[in-house]
Structures are given as structure tokens and as C-alpha cells.
């Protein structure tokens, strides 16, 4: 069995080919040359961080399928004035257009020591930004972004840091390690 922890950079598709775009976009094949592995779940093109790849179909399903409730932890830079009511709403679960979310674990954190993003996150002196550590146990399309927007805190930067026991610790953007 092969299991790889990859630090997906911003702008990279979480698939090995890009047949839909008339102009080439970066894919996993630009970074991972290990035959027979496939992503266990997805990470949006405009999100960064931990993506697990494996050649074990059962493990892939256990990681990706929400019925297993595997914790996924994100470092999230949000825009706006954060208050306890917004955090409490995330902890209770918020209503999205596809139904209510499960409660999230969330806490305000100091800005983490992360690599610079390319392109950089927009900065507006008149609008504050804050960082959250947010853990969910489901995985709907763009869920974290939709959750923070629902409580009035649009996401500026989203980095998945941990899936279950696997973390991004020590893995530079665009590189991978055997997990």
C-alpha cells in the first residue's frame, strides 16, 4: 500500500489531468510521479494544503467518505470583524443552501507561520482579517468557504492542515512525503 501526503499549492487542480481547460493548468502530475495513486478526496484549486493520495481503494474511501466522519482541520484566513457570535454559530452548525452542517470545532488563532501564497492574498487596510483553526467531519463542496461566508466572514485563504492523524507538518508547498 502506498500513501502520500502532498502539500498542494494554490492554483493546482487535485487531479492528474486537465482536459476541460483550453489553456493548461497545473495538476498533480506536475508534482507527483508515483504510478497508481489517486487523491483521497479533493481540495479546490483556490485552496492549499494537505491532499492524501493512495493506491488503496478502501483507504481512499475511508478518508474521503463523510460517513466515516474523519476530522479535517483547516487554517482559515477570514475577512471582517470576527466576534463570539460567529464562532458560536460555526460550533453549532450553520444552514447552507444544501442543508445544515454538522457542528464544527473552531477557535480564533494568531496568524500561523505559513509559506507566502502566490499570488498573495489581497490586503485592504480598512477591513480587518483574522485566522481560525476550523475542524469539520464532513466534506461538502467548498464547505468551509460557505460556512464562514454564512456567518459574515468570507474566506481569504484556506489551508487544509490535517486529515485524521496525517498532518502537513514539515512538507513544503509542491512537495510530498510518504505517510
C-alpha positions in Angstrom: 0.0 0.0 0.0 1.2 3.5 -0.9 0.1 6.6 1.0 1.4 10.0 0.1 0.9 13.3 1.9 1.1 16.2 -0.7 1.2 19.9 0.1 -1.0 21.2 -2.8 -0.1 24.7 -3.8 -2.7 27.4 -4.6 -3.9 27.1 -8.2 -3.2 23.4 -8.7 -6.0 21.0 -9.6 -6.4 18.0 -7.3 -6.5 15.6 -10.3 -3.8 14.3 -12.6 -5.2 15.7 -15.9 -6.9 18.8 -17.1 -9.0 18.0 -20.2 -11.5 20.8 -19.7 -9.3 23.9 -20.0 -8.2 25.3 -23.3 -5.1 26.7 -21.5 -3.1 24.2 -19.5 -3.4 24.4 -15.7 -1.1 22.8 -13.2 -2.3 19.3 -12.0 -1.0 16.7 -9.6 1.0 15.2 -12.5 3.3 18.3 -12.3 4.3 17.3 -8.8 3.7 13.6 -8.1 5.2 11.0 -10.3 4.2 7.9 -8.4 2.2 5.5 -10.5 -1.2 4.1 -9.4 -2.0 6.6 -6.7 -5.2 8.7 -6.7 -6.4 11.5 -4.4 -8.5 10.6 -1.4 -10.9 13.5 -1.6 -10.5 16.8 -3.2 -9.1 20.2 -2.5 -10.4 23.2 -4.5 -8.0 24.8 -7.0 -8.0 28.0 -4.9 -7.3 26.1 -1.6 -3.9 24.9 -0.4 -2.6 22.2 1.8 -2.8 18.5 2.7 -4.0 16.2 0.0 -3.6 12.4 0.6 -3.0 10.1 -2.4 -3.2 6.3 -2.2 -3.3 3.2 -4.3 -5.6 1.5 -1.7 -9.3 1.9 -2.6 -10.6 1.0 0.8 -8.3 3.6 2.5 -9.3 6.1 -0.1 -13.0 5.6 0.7 -12.3 5.8 4.4 -10.5 9.1 4.1 -12.9 10.7 1.6 -16.4 9.4 2.5 -18.2 11.7 5.0 -19.9 8.7 6.6 -16.6 7.9 8.4 -16.5 11.4 9.9 -12.7 11.7 9.6 -11.7 15.1 11.1 -10.3 17.6 8.6 -8.6 20.7 10.1 -8.1 23.9 8.2 -6.3 27.1 8.9 -8.6 29.8 7.5 -7.9 33.5 7.0 -11.2 35.4 7.0 -12.2 38.9 6.3 -14.3 41.0 8.6 -14.9 41.8 12.3 -14.9 38.4 14.0 -17.0 38.0 17.2 -18.0 35.3 19.5 -21.4 35.0 17.9 -19.8 34.0 14.5 -17.7 31.4 16.3 -20.7 30.1 18.2 -22.7 29.7 15.0 -19.9 27.7 13.4 -19.7 25.5 16.6 -23.5 24.9 16.4 -23.6 24.2 12.6 -24.8 26.6 10.1 -27.5 26.4 7.5 -26.3 26.3 3.9 -28.3 26.0 0.7 -27.9 22.2 0.8 -28.9 21.9 4.4 -27.4 22.3 7.9 -23.8 21.5 8.5 -22.6 19.3 11.4 -21.1 21.4 14.3 -17.5 22.4 13.7 -14.7 22.8 16.2 -13.4 26.3 15.8 -11.1 28.7 17.5 -9.5 32.1 16.7 -5.7 31.8 16.4 -2.8 34.1 15.8 -1.6 34.3 12.2 0.2 30.9 11.5 3.7 30.8 10.2 2.9 29.7 6.7 4.7 30.0 3.4 3.8 33.0 1.2 0.9 32.4 -1.2 1.4 33.1 -4.9 -0.5 35.2 -5.7 -0.7 36.9 -2.4 -4.0 37.4 -0.6 -5.5 40.8 -1.2 -4.9 43.2 1.6 -7.3 46.1 2.5 -6.2 48.4 5.3 -9.9 49.4 6.0 -11.1 45.8 6.5 -9.7 43.6 9.3 -8.8 39.9 8.8 -8.4 37.1 11.3 -7.3 33.5 11.4 -9.3 30.5 12.5 -8.5 26.8 13.1 -11.6 25.0 12.0 -12.3 21.2 12.0 -15.1 19.6 10.2 -16.2 15.9 9.9 -18.0 16.1 6.5 -16.8 17.3 3.2 -19.3 19.1 1.0 -18.3 21.2 -2.0 -16.5 24.3 -0.8 -18.0 23.7 2.6 -15.5 25.7 4.8 -15.8 28.7 2.5 -19.6 28.6 2.5 -19.7 28.2 6.3 -17.5 31.2 7.0 -19.5 33.3 4.5 -22.7 32.2 6.2 -21.5 33.8 9.4 -20.3 37.0 7.7 -16.6 36.1 7.4 -15.6 35.5 3.8 -12.6 33.3 3.4 -9.4 34.9 2.0 -7.1 31.9 2.4 -7.8 28.3 3.1 -5.1 25.8 4.0 -6.0 22.2 5.0 -3.5 21.3 7.7 -4.7 17.9 8.9 -6.8 14.9 7.9 -7.3 12.4 10.8 -3.8 11.8 12.2 -2.0 12.9 9.0 -0.6 16.5 9.0 1.2 18.9 6.7 3.9 19.5 9.2 7.4 19.6 7.5 6.0 19.3 4.0 6.8 22.3 1.8 4.4 23.5 -0.8 4.6 21.4 -4.0 6.4 18.6 -2.3 5.2 15.3 -0.8 6.2 12.6 1.6 5.2 9.0 2.2 2.8 8.9 5.1 
